[in-house]
Amino acid sequence: MKITIEEVKFDERGLVPAIVQDANTFQVLTLAYMNAESLKRTIDTKEAWFWSRSRSSLWHKGERSGHTQRVADILVDCDNDALTVLVVPNGPACHTGAQSCFHNELQEAVSTQEEIADRVGQYSVDLLRHRPVEAAQAGLDVANRDLELRSGQARAERGVHVPRNEYDVGLDLDQHLLEALHHARCLLRLRPGADPQHVVRSADRELLEEDL
């Protein structure tokens, strides 16, 4: 459904919240505000413009730092009173130099290592914390084996003779991949600020581009 600027519901101050996300990774970069003029400039220039509430003026993102944001798309929520701006950033989004403005964790919501262990298993936590190289090698072995299986299956489908052990192992492939995903998820949870959903969406996007 297409929404016009006139249909966007600005608040009593003439502003609408704009959630800025990386168009490639879908990482949330910042929360800013737009008025009708900054939204129009964003559309016209294909670069992010906002309304600075502290300075009460238009703000071209990156006008001083050079960290501009090229706009790929703008989405409007179901109530027409909030925007999501998908951008290709030319550098960090945060004035601190961080890639995203959302790099602080709420203390009360931070999971303890014990809670993580309860959810994903103490073995996985210990493996990733104390033997990360071994964990990484295990993931690499699974990936390489997956490639071998795909190659064997592809050759078999083309009528090329393939020893049965090169593709029958595929019956266990789902279990191997589940284990690899489990270890990857554990690793991401032990990395402050990591967002597994962003990683998965980015991987899905790359696979889709490969298929195309």
N, C-alpha and C positions, 0 to 999 in steps of 0.2 A: 504493500500500500504506500503510495506516495503522499508525503506531507509537505505543504508549503510553509514558508517562513511565517506567513500570516496566521497559520493554524497552530504554531508553537505557542504554548501558554507560558508567557513570562510572568513572574510574580509581581507583587506590588512595587518592587524596586526596578522592575523592567529587566530582571535577570532570570536566566535558566541555568541549572547546574549542568556541567559538561564533563562526563567521565572520559578521560583520554586513555586510549589503549594502543599498544604497539600492534600494528596491522599484521605483522608476521608471527609474533609469539602470543598475542592477546594479553600480554602482561599489562596490568593497570599501571599507568605512569603517573597520573595526577588527577585531582578533582579541581576544576576551575569553574568560572562562571562566564556566561556570554550574555550580551544584550543584543538587540536586533542588528545594530551596526556591526558589532564584532562578528556576528554570525554571517552577515552578508559579506564582510571582507574576507572571512575564511573561505567562503564559497567562491568568491571572485579571484582570490590570489592562490587558492589551493594550499595555503599555509595557515597554521593555527593562530587565530587572534582571539583574545579574551578581554573581559572587563576586569580591571584591577580594582577591587573593593577598597584596598588600603590607599591607593593613589587617586581613586575616582577618575580613572582615565582608561582609554583603550590601551591594550598591551599586546604587542606582536611578539609571540614567543620566540626567543632567541635573538631579539633585536640587539642586545648587548653582548651576550655570550657566543652568539653564532650557532647555538643549539636549536635551530629551527625544527619545525615538525611539518613535514609534507603530508597533506590530508589525502587519505585514500577513500574514505567514505564517512558519512554522518548518519547515524541511526537515531530515530525518535522513539521514545518509549510509548506504551499503550495509552497513557493519559496525556501525551503530547506536552509533558512538563519536565522532561529530562532528556539529555542527549548523550550519546556515546560517539566520540570522535575517534575514528581509527586513523592512526598516523604512522608514517615512517620517520622515526626520529633521527636527527643529525647530531647525535650526542646525548648526554644525560638529560633527563627531564627535571631533576631536582637541583635547586640552587646550591645544595651541599656537594654536588658532584656525583650523587648516587643515580643509578639508572632510573629508579622509580622513587617518587616521593613517599611511597608506602614501604619504608624499610625499617620502621620501628615496630616492635612487637608489644602488644598489650600484656603487661606482666601477669594479670589474673587469668589470661587465656593461654599463656604459654604452657605447653605440656612438659612435664618432667620426664627425665629419661626412664623412670620406673613406669610411668603411664604408657610411654611409647613401647616399652618392652612388653607390657601386658597386651598391647594391641597387635604387635607384629612378631612377637616371639623373641625371647632372650637370646636364642642362638644367633638370629639374624643381626641383632643389635651388636652382640659381641664380635661377630665376624666382621661387620662393617667398621666398627670402631677400632678394633685391634689388628685386624688383618685385611685392610682395604685392598691391598694389591691382590690378595688371593680372591677376594670377592669380585674385583674387576676382571681377573683372569677367568673366573668361572662364567661371568657374563659373556666374555669374549668367546670362550669355548662354545657356549650355547649358540651364539650368533654364527660362528663359523660352521658349526654342525648344521644349523638351519640352512645355510647357503649350500652346503653339500647335499642335503636332502632335496632342496629345491632343484638343484642341478641334476641330480639323479632322476627325480620324478619327471623333469622336463625332457631328458634324453629318452626315458622310457616311453613317454607319450609320443615322441617322434619315431618310435619303432627301433631305437638303438638299444642293443642288448646291454642291460645293466645288472650287475650282480644283485640278488635280492636284498642283501644286507645294506645296500646303499640307499634303498628307499623304504624297506619295511619298517625301519626304525621310526619312520614318520608316524607310526601309530602312537608313539610316546611323545611326539613333538608338542602337543598341547600342554602336557605336564611340564616339559622342559621350559616352555615359554612362560607358563604361570610362575614357575620358580624364579626365572629371570626377572619378570615384572615385580615379583614380591621383593626381591633383593634391591631392585632399583627404587621401589617405593620407600623401603627402609632407609636407603641412602639419602633420598630427598628429604625425608622427615628429620634426619639428623643434620641437615644443612640449613642454618638459619635463613629465613626469608624465602626458601624455595617453595614453589607452588607446583605440585605434581600435575594439576589439571592443565597448567600452561604448557608444561613439557609434553604432555600427551597430545594436546591440541596442535602444538607445533610439529610433532612427529606425524600426526595424521595429515597435516597440511603438506608436508614434504612427500609422504607416500602418495597423496592424491596427485601432486604435481608430477611425480614419477610415472604414475599410471596414465596421465594424460599425454 
